[in-house]
Amino acid sequence: MSVPPDSARLIRRLRVALALLAMLLGVALVAVIAIVFYWNTYLLDDRGDDPFTRGPFVAGLSATSAEVRFLGPDASAVQLTAIAPDGTHVVAKDGLFAGLEPGQRYVWTAAVAGVGQASGSFLTAPTDPDARVTFGVLGDYGSGSAHEYAVGRGLDAIDPAFVLTTGDNSYPVALPQLLDRNIFRPLRGVMAEAPLIVDLGDHDTFLGGGQAIVDALQLPNGGLRYVWQYGPVQVIVLGVEGDAATVAYAKAELAKPWRGVRFIAIHDALKPGEPLSLAVKGKITAVFSGHLHRYERRIVDGTLNITAGNGGQGPGDPVHTLRTPEAVYSTLDYGFARVEVSPTGTRIEMIDEAGVVRDSVTVPRP
């Protein structure tokens, strides 16, 4: 029995439609499986009996105050207590410890319903202009990888007063749902004792201008240009790149008097002869940058430049991680920089994820 031509065409079309529908359903199933796998592997976290979903972490420090923030329990159920070396204790109000002594290491405990659930410490800023200050530097780290966790443990081990980042704090982008995986969990140990002083990178600002990180860490001035001061140390944070507005901001801040040492943080590494490099010449101790997924030490227009882009994301495409021609030292190995400021000079070391010092340089204090 023959099938009329019109019916045959209709049957063929139905078969094609069914085949396409089956393919779409297959693709959708694969997508659902991938999303569930990604969510369970990277976004969900079995925290056991830990009542805190984020932190607690040190968010700010001055000579006489410190702020500790957290997410999870109702704030009314959490008591934050800090103890000084002499045994005096201070209870925080709305996460803020006030009336502290300068240059002292305080140990804090977060108790929920009377039971200690988290702890850490912080070092208040010294008032002595000749005080010694140690801080850490890392960049291009926000991947949630095992390497980032190793770098975070290394930072915790050096007991930094604060940690400066050089951008790309979250990969592939800075969405609120990714920040715990990329920042707060891998760095939880060090963030319990040292605030993050964050410079934003291109991955951070790709969506929403980095607002997710700005909100999570309450960065000043939208996170792009601001000044951080701690004892004799000043860091001028400049954002992603050295455009005209950034150069103008840097010049204005560098024109102000400062008795201690100054550093610049910017995501894109400076190039010889560019306006920002010339503007900071002779006025700062060093420039810290990222973007290139390497650690490098360079002298650019007479200024020490440290690229600390090896914090955890990895080298990626080798074409974009080539050694810079003027680099004195360069490595793809994971790690961070330890900066030690003293009355005689500033010592900067690259420490790899195994805790080995791989590079060192000292800049005399003017």
N, C-alpha and C positions, 0 to 999 in steps of 0.2 A: 504493500500500500504506500503510495507516494505521499509526501508531505508538501502541501502548497508552499510556494516560494516565500510568501509573507510569513507563514508560520515558522519556516526553517530559519529565516533571518531573526525572528523573535527569539527562537530557541538559542541561536548562537549568541545573541546579545545577553540573554539571561545567563548563559554559561560564563561569558566574559565577566559579567557583573558579579556572579557568584565567586569566580576566581579572584577578582579584585578585592571583594569583600573579605575573602579568606586571607589574602595577603595582608590587608589592613589589620584584620584581627590578630594575625601573627605578629606583625610589627608592634601593635599595641601591647600584646602579651609580653613580648621581649622588653618593651619600654617599662612596663609595670614591674617586671622581674628586676630590671636594672635599677629602677628607682628604689624598690624595697631593699635590694642588696646594698646600694649606696647609703640609704638611710640607716640601716642597721649597722653597717660597717663603720661609717664615718660620723654620723650625726647623733645617733642614740648612744647613751653611755650608762652602763650599769654602775651606779655610784653606791650601791649597797645601802647602808644606813646613813650615809652622809646627807644631812638635811639641806646643804648648800648646793644649789645648781650652778653657781658661779662664785669663785673666790672662797673665802674672803681674800681681798687683795689690798695692798697699800696703794692709795690713789693720789696722795699728795703729801708733801713734807715741807716744813719750814724749820726755823730755829726753835720755835716754841709750840708747834702744833703738828699733828699728823691726822690723815683721814684714811679710814678703812671702809671699803664698800663690799657688798655681797648681794647675791640674788638667792632666793629660796624661801627661808622662813620669814614670817611676819617680823618686822623690825622690833615690835614691842616684846617679842619673846627672846631676843638676842641681847646679851650683855657683853660689851667689849671692855676688857680691862687690860691696862698696860702697867708693867712693873719696871721701875728704874733700877740701875745697879745698886743703889743704896737701900732698896727695898720699898721705897715709896710707890704707891700705886695711884693710877688715875683711871676713872671710868669715862668712857666716851659718851657724848651726847649726840644723837643722830649721826653716829659714825665718826665724830670729830673729837680727837684728843686735844685739849688745850692746856695752857699753863705748864708746858714741858720745859726741861732744861736743855740748852743748846749742846750739841756735840755728844749726846748720850745715846747709848744703845738701850732701847726699851723692848721688852718681851711682851707680846700681847696674846690674849686668849679670847676666843669667841665662844661663849656658853649659850646653849639653847635650852630654855626651861631649866636652867641650873646645872646643866651637864656640859663640860668642855667638849666642843666638837671640832675646833680648828685653832691653830696657833701660828705665830710667826714673830717677827721682830722688825724694828726699823731704827735707823740712826738719824736723829735730828741734825739739822744743818749746823755746822760750827759757826761761831762768830769771829774766830781767830782768822785773820787774812792769810796766815801762814800754815793753816791746818792742812793735814794730808787728807786727800779725798780719793777714793777708788770707785770707779764706775765701769759698767760694761757697755759694749756697743755691738749690735747685730742688725742685720738687714736681710731682706729677701728670704724670710724664714717661715712665714705663715702657711705651712703646708700640712701640719698635723702628722708629719712623718716621724719615723723612729730617730732620724738624724736631728730633727728639731727638738725632740725630747732630750736627746743626749746633750745638745747645746744648752738647753734650759738647765739641765743638771749641772753643767760646767759653770754657768753663770751663777747659779745658787751657791756653788762651792767657794767663789771668790768674795762672798759677802759684800756685794756692791751697795753703795749708797743709793744709786738709781741706775736704770738701764736705758740707754738711748737707742732708739731704732732708726734705721736709715731708709725706711719705706718698704712697700710690698709686704705688709703685715698680714695679708689674707689672700690666698689663692683659691680659685682663679680670679675671684672678685671679692669685694668686701660686703657680703650680705649678712644681716643679723644672724641668720641661721647657721652661718659658718664660723662665727667668731669664737665660740667655745672650742670647737675642734682645732682651729688654727692658732689661737692666741692663749685663751685662758686656761685650757687644760695642759698643753705642753709646757707652759711657763708658770704653772701654778706655784711651784716651790719658790722660785725667785720673786714672783709678784707678791708673795706673802711677806716679803721683807724690803722690797725696793719698787718704787713707782716706775712705770714705763713712761718715758718722755718720747713721744711718738712723732716721727716725721712720716708724712704720707707719700706713697709711691703711685705709679700709674695704675697698677692693679687695684689699689685701694680706691682711687678716684674715678675709675672707669664707669661705675654705676653710682649715681647719686652724689658724686663729688667726695666720697669718703665719709658721708654723714653717719653711716652705721658705726664706724670706729669713733668718730667724734662724739657721738651720743654715748657709746658704751664706756668710753674713758673720760668723757667730759673735757675734751681738749679745748683750750682757749682759741679764740679767733678762727673758728672753723678748722683748726688743725693745720692750716697752711703756713702761716707766718706768726711766730710768737717767740718769746724769750723765756728760758728757764734758768733760774739762779739757785745755786746751792753752795753756801759758804763762799770760798774764793773762786768757784767755777761758774762760768756763764756759757750757756749754749744758745746760739741763735738758730732757731729751726726755720727753714726756708721753703719746705714743700718739695714739689716735684722737680722743677727746673729753674734755671737762672734767667728768667725773662726780665724785661725792663722794670716791672713793678717789684720783682724780687731784689734786683740790684739796688733800687732806690731804698727799699726797706733795710737791706743790709748796711748801706752807707749811713742811713740815719741812725741805726743802732750802734754802729761802730764809732760814730762821732761822739757818742756819750761816754763820759769817763767811766773806767772800770779798773779797780786796783789789782784784781786777780788775773786768772787766765781765761781766755776766750776760745770757743770752738764754734764752727759752723756745721750744721747738719743739713744736707740736701740730697735728694734721691739720686738724681743724675750726676755722675762724676764730672768734675770740671775738666775743661780742655784748656791747653795752653793758649793764652792770648784772649780768652773770652772775657767779657766785661766784668763778670762776677769774680773771676780769678784775679783780675787786676785790682778790683775794688778792695779785696781782703788782704792783699799783699802787705806784709809787714805789720798787720794789725791783729792777727790771731795766732794761736798755737798750731792748730790743724783743722782740716776739713774732713768730715766723715760723710761718706756717701754709700750708695748701694747700686741697684739696677744691674750692673754686671755681676753675674753669679760667681764671683771670685773674691778672695781676699787679695788686695794689692796695696803695696806701699809705693808712692810716687812723690816726686817733687815737681810741682807745677807752678811756674812763675815764682819760684823761690819759697813756696809754701808747702808744708807737708800735707799730702792728701792720702787718706786711708779709705780704701773701698772695702767695706765689710758686707759683701753680698753673698756670703756663704753660710747663712744661718740655718738652712734646712730644706729649701726648695730643690736644690741640686742644679747641676750645670745646664741641663736641657740641651738645646741645639748648640753643638760645638762652634758653629759659625758665629754665634752671638756671644760666645764666652771666650773669645781669643784673648790672650795676654796683651795688655796695653804696651805699646812699644817703649814708653819711658819708664815702665815699672821697674823698681829696684828689686822688689820681691813680689812673686805672684803664685797663687796656688788655687786649685779647684776644691781642695779638701774642706770639709765642713768645719766650722768653728766660730769664734767671736773674738772681739778685741777687749782686752783689759787695759784700762787707762788709770794710771796712778799719778796724781798731782801732788807735788811736794814743794817746799820752799825753794829748792834748787832747780827743779825742772819737771817735765812731764815724761813719764815712761809709758810707751804704748807697746803692748805685746799681742801677737795673734796666738790664741790657744785653740788647738783643734779639739774635736769631739771626744778624743781619748784623754784629754787633759795635758797634752804635751805642748810646750811653748815652741812655736815654729818660727817666729820672727819677733824682733825687738828693736826699738829705736827710742832714743831719748832726745827731747828738745829742751835746751836750757831755758830757764825762766829769765825773762828780760830784767 
